[in-house]
């Protein structure tokens, strides 16, 4: 009976997918689902050192796109080979493998995989003053303690909040943190689209070193042919997701970004084939593929290999901030998956936020160009998106709502799937990080907003 039901449901799913898109095969859209399972289980098993069964049950199975097919998903974790295979009833198999230093990558055939040389990454001393010692810092102020209690509290019925880590840094010092069972100070956590803000920083470093210009045409060889209209697209327009290319992201399994992440070994090679649907700078559409094109530009500018990217990212960004838990995952070509797949501890995500809080300066050394933070948080075409960060500036309804509930107008944010959040609030000298596997609306945005407001209130007991 179960098998019969499964065949019927699978047939219905395939039929629905076929109707939804005549331009893309339904089996490739379903492979996006198995790709998500294989990749994310691989990363959270071999990088984060989490239990794969728990990850599947808590992070993957409840997602809206999996609700109808989760029962049909099969996966195996091979600890000896350090790989994960996922399938739908034994078909549409996706395989992800772990590589030292580079995290996990989906393998699509016999393509060669970029690797990092063992021991090739010596780490320099941090320039950022220590935010805390080696032990957990519990909140001491009663209202701050209550804020963290609320951040981890679960509703009576699903969907659940699944908060995993909260770290609060005020005036350069960690004043409160809390972790869920299985997570701790050094647990690297997938940031998902918070990684876009890291790509913003890598681009900013290149601009500061005069190796890249934001208002110049994006240096992608595929766009340089005579008469190609894409030659007019600038680096800034890719940063602002206003390139005008057909790279819109819907999360359907059919959209270019999902196909790029889970069905293409050369992600940027696939993304740069997109055709224009609007003039550059005239239209905004959320697009991870646009950010991944920036990641390819970074790779090419720093040497063209995974090793070169690692040396650049650690030497210029992660080491000065003391970010020791980072894994910046790479695709098969050695291009960082700069739109989606960096893992770091909650403390390290807070250290990253501190760089922007301090206007791109760490330990007296300027890492980002003067004015870069202002540029990055200027709203794009009337939206709440800047250039790799979300912003409270402008008149977008989401920004106006955040201000209305009590979040300062100068705040800006990195947002990632399932409730990954960084808030940087210059007027309060505050960085707040919340990591989660949230299935509440908008990744439990309401819960994160409450955490921000409650934290600010705790800093001003007499206000």
N, C-alpha and C positions, 0 to 999 in steps of 0.2 A: 504493500500500500504506500509506504514512504517513497519507494523508488518511483512508483507511478505518479505520485504527487509531484515528485521532483522533476520528472520528465515534462509534465504539464507546465509547471512553473517555468522551467528553463525554456520551453518552447514559447511561452507567452513573453518572457523577457527578450528572447531573440527577435520575436516578431515586433515587439514594441520598439526595440532598438533599430530594426530595419526600417520601420516607418519613420522614425525620428530623423534618420539621415540616409539619404541615397548616395551621398558623396563619400561616406566612410563605412567600411564593412563593420557589421555588428560584432563579429568575433574580435576585432581589434579593440572595440570599445569595452567588451567584457574582459579582454586581456589587461586593460587598464586596472580593473579590479584586482586581478591576480597579481599584477605588478605592484600595486600599493601594498598588498599583504606581504609579498616576498621581500620587497625592499624595506618596509618599515619594521617588520619583524627582525630582519637581519641587523639593521642599525641598532634597534633597541635591545637585541640580544647580545651582540658582539661588541658594541661600543658602550651602550648604557649599562650592560650587564644586568638586564631585567629578565624576569621569567617570561618566555614567549607565550605561554598559555594565558597568563594574566594580561599581557599586552593585547593579544587578539581579543579576549573577552571584553576588555575595558576600553581599548582605543579603537579597534577596527570594527568589531561586530556591530556596535550600536550606530555606526554612521548611516545616514539616510540612504546612501547608495547601496549599502550592503544588506539592508533589512530583508529584502526579498530573496537574496542569494546566499546569505551567510551560512545557512545550513548546508549548502552545496560546496562550500570552500574547504579544500583539504590542504594542509601544509605539513612539511617535514623540516625539522631543524637538524642539520648535521654538524655537530660540534667539532668533529675531527677535521672535516673539510672546511669548516666555517662558512657554511652556505645554507640558504633557505630556499625550498621549492614550494610553490603554491599553485593550485589548480582548481578548476570547477569540475567536480565529478570526474577527476582524472584527466580532463582535457584543458586546453588553453593554458599550458604550464608556463609559469614565470619562475626564473631562477635568479637569485641575488647572491653575490659572493662578497666576503669581507677581505679587504686589503689593508695591511698594516699602514697606519698613518693616513689613509685615504677613505676609510669607512667602507660602506657597501655600495655596490653598483649592480644594476640588472644586466644580465648577459643575454644577448639576443641571438647569438649564433657563434661563429668562430672569430669574431672581431678581436684584435689584440686589445688588452686592457692596460691603461696607464698604471704605472706603479711608482712608488717612492723608494729611494735608496735607503736601506736601513742605516740608522745613525747619521743621516745627512742633515739633521736638523738640530744643531746645538742651540740652546736657548740663552738669551741674554737676560741680565737682571732687569726687573721691572722699574719703570720710572714713576708709575702711579704709587703714591704712598699706600701702605696696607690699609684695607678697609676693615679688617677684622683679624683675629687670631685663628688658631686651628680648631676651635670648638664652636658649637652652635651658640648663637647669641639670641637668647629668648627676650621677648619684650618685657620691660619692667614697668612702663607707664600703664595704668589700668585701661585707659581708653584704647591704647595701642594693642594691648593684649586682647581686648574685646574685638578689635578690628580683625586680628588674625583668626580668632575663633570663628567669626562670621565668614571669613574667606574660605575656611575649610568645612563649614557646616553643610550638611547635605539635606536637600528637600526630602519630604516623606516618601515621594514617589519619583521614579525616573521621569525624565532624564536627569543624570547626575552631574555634579560639579567636578568631581574628581581632581581637586586641587592637589598638586604634587610638591610645589615649593613656592614660598613667598620670601622675598628678600627686600628689605627696605634700607636704603642708604641715605643718610641726611648729613649734609655738609661734609661729605667724604668719609663718613664712618657708618658702619653697619649698626643700626639701632634695633633691628628685630628681624628674625627669620624663623621659618618653620618648615618642616618637611613631612611628607606622608611616609608611611611605612614602605621600606625598600628604597627610599631616596635619601640622599644626604648631601653634605657640603660639596663633595667631589663628583656627584653623579652627573654625567653629561646628559642633557635633555634635548630632544629634537626641538628646534625653534621654528621649523616650518618657515612661513613667510617673514618672520623676523630676520631671516637671513638676507632679505632684500636690503635692510638697513646696513648690514655688513658690507654688501656689495657697493652701496653708496659710499661707505668709508674708503674702500679700496680704490674706487674711482677718484675720490677726493684726494687721496695720497698721490696718485699719478698726476692730478691737476696741480697739486702743490709742487711737485717735482718738475713741472712743465713738460711732462711726457704725454699729456692729453689735454684737449681743450673742449669744454662743454658745448660751446656754440658752433663748433666746427662739425662737418659731416662725420657720421660714425664710420670709423675705419674698418669696414667689413669688405673684404675683397669681392664677395659675390655681388655687391651693389655698385661696383665701379665701372661696369660696362657702359659704353657710350649710349646715351639715350635712356638709361635706367632711371626712372623717377625716384627710386629709393636713395639715390646718391644725395638727395637734399635732406634726408633725415639726420638730425643732429644727435650727438651724445645726450644732450639735455632732454630731447624729446623721448628718447628711450628711457631715461631716468623718470620722466614724468608720465610715461605710458600714453603719450600723445603722438606716437609715430604715424598714425593713420593706417597701419598695417592690419590685415585680417588675422589678428592674434588675440581676439577677445576670449576671455576665460569665463566659462559657465559652470564648470564642475560636473558636466554631464557625462564625461567619458568620451565625448565626440570632439570637444574643443581642442584647439591646437596645443595649449599648455599641457593638458593631461596626456595627450598623445605623445608630446615631446618627452615628458618625464618618464613614461612607462613603456613606450614602444619604439624608442629611437636611441641607438648607441651614440650618435653624434647629435646631441640636443640642439646646439646652436646651428649646426649645419641644416637641420630640419627647419628651425625657426626662421632662418634668414631667407628661406624660399617664399615666405608669405608675400602676398600681393597687396598693393595699396587699395584701400577702400575710402580714404579721405585724404585731404591734403595734410602734410605734416604740421602738427601744432594746432589743428582745427578741431580735434575730437579726442576726448579722453575715454579709455576703456581699460579696466583692470586687466593686466596681462603679465603673468609670470614669464612668458616667453621673451618679452621685451627686456626684462632684467637679466635673463640668461644670455641674451646677446651682449649685454654689458660685461658679463662674466667672461665671455669669449674674448672681448676686446682687452680686458685685464690680462687674461692668459697670454695673448699674443704680444702685448706691450712689455711683459716682464720676462719673456724668454720662450714661451710657447710650449712648455712642458709642465707636468704636474709638480715635479721637483722645484721648478722655477717659481711656480705659483706659491707653493708652500714656503719657500725661503722668503719671498716677498711679503706674504701675509703675516708670517710670524715675526720677521725682522722689523717690519714697518708698523704693524698694528697690534698683534696679539701679545708679543713679548713686552713692549713698552707698557702695556696695560696690566701685565701679570696674569694674562689669561692662559692658564696651563692645561685646562681640560678640553680644549677645542679640538674637534674633528670637523674640518671643512671638506665635505664629500665631493668627489670628482666623478664626472662621467667617463666613458671609455676613452675619450680623447684627452683627458687631463684638464678639461675645463671645469672649474668649480661649479657645482649646482647652486649658483649664487642667488637663485630665487627661492630656494626651499629647504636645502638640506645642510644646515650646520648644527652640530651638537655642542653644547657647552653647559657647564654647571650654572645654576641660577646666580651664584656669586659672580661668575665670569660674564654672564649677560648683564649684570649690574655694573661691572667694571666697564663694559662696552658703553653702556648708557652714560657713564660718568665722563667719558671722552667728549660726548656731545654737550653734556651739562657744562663742561669747562671750555666750551667754544673751540674744541679741537686741539686743546693744549694739554699735555700731560707732563708733569714733573718739570715744567718750564720749557719744554720742547714743543714747538708747534708741529702737529702731525697733519692736520687738515688746513686748507687755505683759510685765511682770514675772511670771514663772511660766509663760509661754507654752511654753517648751521642755519643761518638766516635763509640762504638760498634753498637749502634742503627742506625747510618747513614752510616755504611760501606756497599757498594753495595753487593747484593747477586747474585752470579753466573753470573756476567756481566750485570745485570739488573740495573734499576734505583731505585729498592726497597731495603731498608735496613732490619731492624727488627722492623717494625711498623711505620716507617717513609720513605718517598720518599727522594731521595738524588741527589745532583748535582755531587757527586763524581763518578769517573769511566768513562767509554766510551759508556754508553748507548746513543742512538740517542736523546732521550728526554732530558737527562741531558746536552748533548752537545748543543742542540738547546737553552735551557734556558741560558746557559753561553754565547752563541753567541749573544743573544738579549740583554745581559747586566746584567744578574742576577749573582751575585758572585758565585764562585765555591764552597764556603763553605756553601751555603744555603741548607736548607732541609725543608721538607714540610709534612703537613698532608692534605690529599685530601679526600673529601667526595662527594657523588652523588649530582648532580644538582648545582655544583659550590661552595661547601663549601671548604674553603681553609685557611690554616695557613702557613705563610712563616716565618721561623726563619733564620736570617742572622747575624751570630756572628760578622763578620768583620765590620758591620755597627751598631751593637748593636740595632738591629731592629726586631720587631715582627709585622707582618701585618696579619690581619684577614679580610676575605671577606665572608659574608654569602649571599646566593642567592637562587633563584629557576630558575636557568639558563637552557635553552634548546638549547643554542648555542653549537657548536661542543666542545666536551670534557669539558662540564660544563663551557664554556666561559674561557678556559685556556688562550687564547690570551689576553682577557681583564684583567685577573689577572696578567699575566706577565707584561703587560703595567703599571698596578698600581704599581708593585714593582719597575720597572725601573724609572717611573716618581717620585715615592717617594724618591728613592735614589738620583736622580738628584736634587730634592728640598733641600736635606740636604747639597749639595755641590754647591752652586750657582756660585762659581768661578772656578769650575772644567772645 
